[in-house]
Amino acid sequence: MVKKIHKNRSHGSLPSIVIVGANFAGLKAALSLPQKFRVTVVDPRPWFEFSPNIHELVSGLKTPDLLRLPKKAIIKHAGHAFIPEAVTTIMPEKNTIVTNSGKRLSYDYCLLAIGGQTNMHRVKGAGTHAMPFKTVSHCQAIGDRLKQFSGKNKSVSIIIVGGGFEGVEALGEILRKYKDKKAIQVHMIEKRGRMMNDAPGDMDKELRRLCSPYPVVFHNGIHVTRVWKHSVVLSNNTRIPSQITIWTGGNIPPALLFESGLSASMEQWTPVNAGLQHVTYPNIFVAGDAAGTPEPVSKQAYHALDMGKTAAENISRHHSGKSLTAFQPSSKPMLVSFGDLDAFLIYNKTVFAGVALNLLKEAVFQLTMNTMDPSGFLLKAYHASGRLGSSALTMASFLSFTPKSLKKLGGIRIIGK
Ligand SMILES: Cc1cc2nc3c(=O)[nH]c(=O)nc-3n(C[C@H](O)[C@H](O)[C@H](O)COP(=O)(O)OP(=O)(O)OC[C@H]3O[C@@H](n4cnc5c(N)ncnc54)[C@H](O)[C@@H]3O)c2cc1C
């Protein structure tokens, strides 16, 4: 039921912008928008969460507070308003959104940054019995469950569904903490032929080599057809017992996009032009994972941050009658950690490997957390020592790396085909 109408459309000279979703893309957009707009940010989650490092909650290397920042304070500091609710309907023809409590907000511009959602509801039983791997609370729950089972001195079978970078990072953290526990067996299930199938170099071979001393079983070219409370059924009709099933397989467009008429099917990311403007509605901009750009880009946090900034700037440009700036995806490397056993840096067609690369991933984490809290106030308040340690600053100098500079880290090797 509709409760309240928020008159958000322009009065006087202040155009209104509603940002739907505030993690990497949405929060970056909010930080980039000047107070000449009346900006309202709507997101049900109170915390900005640094998802690239949430796997570290599985082993307990990080705690939830280290990976989070309070959105309300950040948005308030930027001079904008925050509504901690989910948007349930977008009515592009009426320039209005509706939240779960029935609030209606009208807008001059809408910036959509709602990310993606897990695809676990497509396999029977997965939504009920598998544990998702997308947020801080998901990974904390996995860490707690592992701790609970490992204390029981009984044999434990853990299944990780998905052998992409998220599954690999989850496996690395399980091994970091439990590799000496003989009673714990891990099954990795990947429907494609190899683990890290999209990566260059033979990461599959390398991962199998690293795992050979431990009870890890790889199942490739097979998918999950049914998840039960204590087992998983595979497409070759094998049933594997499972006390913990971790679901890392895939990111799909949120249903809200199709339901609101902003995409043509449930499978399509919101179609935008090069300036991140919706192809049909010129006052709707889309940033981050939710955007279906003309040239597809990987669903990565660094692209989401850059898109948030570009979309915010393009709203300003559009409002002043200027042409839009095209979003230019940066060619940053991808960092994948593998617990305390290894880490990988994937850049163009090359995979560099070495545990020292974990420090680089930590530096990216610390630098990004600082970017999201420009005042520095929150980090100091929440983490007494401040976040950016001197080692991270030193490491940060490698962020504009060249293969030559990586060698300085020591112990770096190249994984061939
Ligand atoms: C386990 C894991 C590891 C990853 N590792 C890396 C990595 O190493 N490097 C890297 O670059 N990227 C990594 N990624 C990808 C990265 O996290 C995403 O690309 C990034 O989060 C996308 O940012 P976003 O702002 O578009 O969406 P999200 O970060 O998903 O944020 C979407 C926001 O929208 C909100 N929202 C959703 N629906 C609604 C609604 N209806 N109403 C209002 N608000 C809504 C959500 O609450 C959330 O705050 C990883 C992702 C995962 C899950």
The ligand as a MOL file (V3000), in Angstrom:
LIG
                    3D

  0  0  0     0  0            999 V3000
M  V30 BEGIN CTAB
M  V30 COUNTS 53 58 0 0 0
M  V30 BEGIN ATOM
M  V30 1 C 32.6020 -13.0780 -3.3230 0
M  V30 2 C 32.8940 -11.9750 -4.2960 0
M  V30 3 C 34.2250 -11.6570 -4.5870 0
M  V30 4 C 34.5010 -10.6300 -5.4870 0
M  V30 5 N 35.8150 -10.3130 -5.7330 0
M  V30 6 C 36.0940 -9.2600 -6.5460 0
M  V30 7 C 37.4500 -8.8540 -6.7530 0
M  V30 8 O 38.3950 -9.4660 -6.2330 0
M  V30 9 N 37.6750 -7.7580 -7.5090 0
M  V30 10 C 36.6620 -7.0500 -8.0920 0
M  V30 11 O 36.9220 -6.0360 -8.7450 0
M  V30 12 N 35.3720 -7.4310 -7.9370 0
M  V30 13 C 35.0670 -8.5140 -7.1890 0
M  V30 14 N 33.7610 -8.9080 -7.0200 0
M  V30 15 C 32.7060 -8.2490 -7.8200 0
M  V30 16 C 32.2600 -6.9770 -7.1670 0
M  V30 17 O 31.9210 -7.1990 -5.8300 0
M  V30 18 C 31.0620 -6.4240 -7.9390 0
M  V30 19 O 31.4410 -6.2120 -9.2690 0
M  V30 20 C 30.6090 -5.1260 -7.3050 0
M  V30 21 O 30.1240 -5.3610 -6.0050 0
M  V30 22 C 29.5410 -4.4630 -8.1570 0
M  V30 23 O 29.1870 -3.2580 -7.5570 0
M  V30 24 P 27.7290 -2.6580 -7.6900 0
M  V30 25 O 27.7320 -1.4020 -6.9180 0
M  V30 26 O 27.3350 -2.6510 -9.1060 0
M  V30 27 O 26.7690 -3.7360 -7.0030 0
M  V30 28 P 26.7560 -4.3170 -5.4700 0
M  V30 29 O 28.1060 -4.1340 -4.8950 0
M  V30 30 O 26.2230 -5.6590 -5.6480 0
M  V30 31 O 25.7480 -3.3460 -4.7820 0
M  V30 32 C 24.3930 -3.3100 -5.0970 0
M  V30 33 C 23.6750 -2.5230 -4.0230 0
M  V30 34 O 22.3410 -2.3730 -4.4280 0
M  V30 35 C 21.4880 -2.6220 -3.3400 0
M  V30 36 N 20.2000 -3.0620 -3.8680 0
M  V30 37 C 19.9050 -4.2230 -4.5000 0
M  V30 38 N 18.6120 -4.2760 -4.8150 0
M  V30 39 C 18.0660 -3.1140 -4.3810 0
M  V30 40 C 16.7560 -2.5800 -4.3930 0
M  V30 41 N 15.7470 -3.2530 -4.9470 0
M  V30 42 N 16.5370 -1.3740 -3.8360 0
M  V30 43 C 17.5510 -0.6660 -3.3100 0
M  V30 44 N 18.8140 -1.1350 -3.2510 0
M  V30 45 C 19.0700 -2.3380 -3.7830 0
M  V30 46 C 22.2100 -3.6820 -2.5210 0
M  V30 47 O 21.7410 -3.6910 -1.1850 0
M  V30 48 C 23.6620 -3.2280 -2.6560 0
M  V30 49 O 24.0190 -2.3390 -1.6420 0
M  V30 50 C 33.4410 -9.9200 -6.1260 0
M  V30 51 C 32.1210 -10.2600 -5.8260 0
M  V30 52 C 31.8420 -11.2740 -4.9260 0
M  V30 53 C 30.4050 -11.6170 -4.6110 0
M  V30 END ATOM
M  V30 BEGIN BOND
M  V30 1 1 1 2
M  V30 2 1 2 3
M  V30 3 2 2 52
M  V30 4 2 3 4
M  V30 5 1 4 5
M  V30 6 1 4 50
M  V30 7 2 5 6
M  V30 8 1 6 7
M  V30 9 1 6 13
M  V30 10 2 7 8
M  V30 11 1 7 9
M  V30 12 1 9 10
M  V30 13 2 10 11
M  V30 14 1 10 12
M  V30 15 2 12 13
M  V30 16 1 13 14
M  V30 17 1 14 15
M  V30 18 1 14 50
M  V30 19 1 15 16
M  V30 20 1 16 17
M  V30 21 1 16 18
M  V30 22 1 18 19
M  V30 23 1 18 20
M  V30 24 1 20 21
M  V30 25 1 20 22
M  V30 26 1 22 23
M  V30 27 1 23 24
M  V30 28 2 24 25
M  V30 29 1 24 26
M  V30 30 1 24 27
M  V30 31 1 27 28
M  V30 32 2 28 29
M  V30 33 1 28 30
M  V30 34 1 28 31
M  V30 35 1 31 32
M  V30 36 1 32 33
M  V30 37 1 33 34
M  V30 38 1 33 48
M  V30 39 1 34 35
M  V30 40 1 35 36
M  V30 41 1 35 46
M  V30 42 1 36 37
M  V30 43 1 36 45
M  V30 44 2 37 38
M  V30 45 1 38 39
M  V30 46 1 39 40
M  V30 47 2 39 45
M  V30 48 1 40 41
M  V30 49 2 40 42
M  V30 50 1 42 43
M  V30 51 2 43 44
M  V30 52 1 44 45
M  V30 53 1 46 47
M  V30 54 1 46 48
M  V30 55 1 48 49
M  V30 56 2 50 51
M  V30 57 1 51 52
M  V30 58 1 52 53
M  V30 END BOND
M  V30 END CTAB
M  END
